[in-house]
Amino acid sequence: MQIDIKGRNVPVTDDLRTHAERRLTKVTRQVSDLARLEIEIFKERNPRVSDCQVAEGTLYLKGITLRAQDASPDMHHSLNLMVDELARQVKRHRDKLRHRREAHAAKARDARALARAANLGSV
């Protein structure tokens, strides 16, 4: 998986980059090597907003785009929340695909059994 981390008026430190890559190992194992993840971090300028450190993630998969955004007072915590939300979405997407594949296989298996029974009955 290709990971791009951008900072909007915020420097992207090596510590933040390694933290993100370490947290994303679980998601990386579940998606294709062709997947692309764009992480954008920024700080809300409004002084009344206490959760001013924001992390947004956009994961581009084959046929679907998953997005997650979270905010907190600490950038590392925002990144953790965003990665957890993205991992939940990836798991849900994979379970949905697995369910469709199993339903399709069961339908084909029933059709073959029905055709086999019809062939045996006509002989």
N, C-alpha and C positions, 0 to 999 in steps of 0.2 A: 504494500500500500504506500502510495506517495503522500507525504504529509508536508503541507505548506503552512507556515506560521507567519502571520503578518501582524504588525503592531500599528494601530492608528494613533499616531502621536504618542506612542509608548514604545520604549526600546524593548526588543525581544532579546533577553539575555540567554546565555548558554544554559544557565540553571533552569530557566523556564522551558527551554526547548527540550532538554533531557528529561525534565519532569513530565512533560506532555508525552514524549515518546515512550517513557516507562509506563505511564498510565494507559496508553493505547495498545499495549501488547495483546490484551484480551480481544479487543475489537479487530486488530490486525489478523489474528488467527482465524476469525470468523468470516472475513470478507476476501474477495479475490485480490490477487496481486495487481490487477488493473485498476482497482478502486483508488479514488483521489479524495483526500481530506484537506479542506481549507479551514484553518483556525484563524480567527481574527480577534485580537484582544484590544481593548480600549478602555478609557476612563471617562465616566460620565462627568461632565463639567458642572452640573447643577450641585451646589453645595448642600441643598436640602436632601439629596438622595444619599442615604447612608451606604447602600450597596452600590458603590460607584465603580468597582472593578468588574468589567463585563468580558465574558468569553463567549464567542459564537463559533459554532462548528457546522460546516456543510460537508456532508459525505456524499460523493457522487458514485453510485453503483450502477450496474447495468440495468437500465430501465427505471431506476428510481433515485430520488434525491432525498436524503434525510438531513434534517436541520435540528440543531439544539442551541439554546442560548440560556446562560445563567449569569447571575450577578451576585456578588458578595463584597464585603470590605477588603478581602485579600484575593489577589490574583490567582494564587495557587489553589485556593478553595473554589473559586469560580471555575477554574479549569477542571478540577475534580468533579464538580457538579455537572458540568457540561459533558464530560466524558462518560459519566454514569448514565446520563439521559440518552446519549448516543448509543451506548452499549445496550440499553433496554430496547431502543428502537430497532437495532440490528437483530437482536434476539427475536423480537416479535416478527420482523420481516422474514427471518430464516424459518421460524415455526410455521408461518403462513405458507411459504413456498413448500415446505416439507408436507404439510397437510394437503395441499393441492396435488402434489406428486403422488401421495399415497392414495388419495381419492381417485385419481386418474388410473392408477395401476389396478385398484380394486374393480373399477368399472370395466377395464379391459379384460381382467381375469374372469369376471362374471359373463361377459359377452362371449369369450372363448368357451367357457363351460356350457353355455346355452347352445352355441353352435355345435359343439361336440355331442350334446344330448340330442339335438335335432338330427345329426348325421347317424347316430346309432339307432334312432327310432325309425328311420326310413330304410334301413338295411334289412 
